[in-house]
């Protein structure tokens, strides 16, 4: 028979205290929460792939020549980006819709002036701009003839339904393809515009 341990009142049993401590510390309260981390694997994979790049730049920037080289590369990237933005801005201004151009009131409502500008644009090779200018001049002449009521937001479809003229339909198809379809105008397109617009105006005037 195992002799019972005599516990004196007020005295703590060390073995029992250890058992109680284990029970308490082993409880859920003292265990770290198992938080789900769904992107941990992907982040670790990405970190492993990017680490060589980071190590390379760290080695480069440790030396003065490396710092100078890195600064030159960054300056070059900035310069190229600024050049591309400037070229795109210039191209947009040159070939932008005639309706959106900043002109004086007389300039953008005078069909004769627009036709002269179209001739100048055609001579310098800006065929897209020339076609747009000549088309706008034609719409303004139709307005003066009372065939349509011109407004900057008017569409070729609205004018076509109003006129119902085959010659205008041909002009509108070409204009839409150049202005909105990404096709560049050709010398034949400009020649057809010069020949067909007078016929459209003549046919619209007799209605």
Order of alpha helices (4+ residues) and beta strands (2+ residues): alpha-alpha-alpha-alpha-alpha-alpha-alpha-alpha-alpha
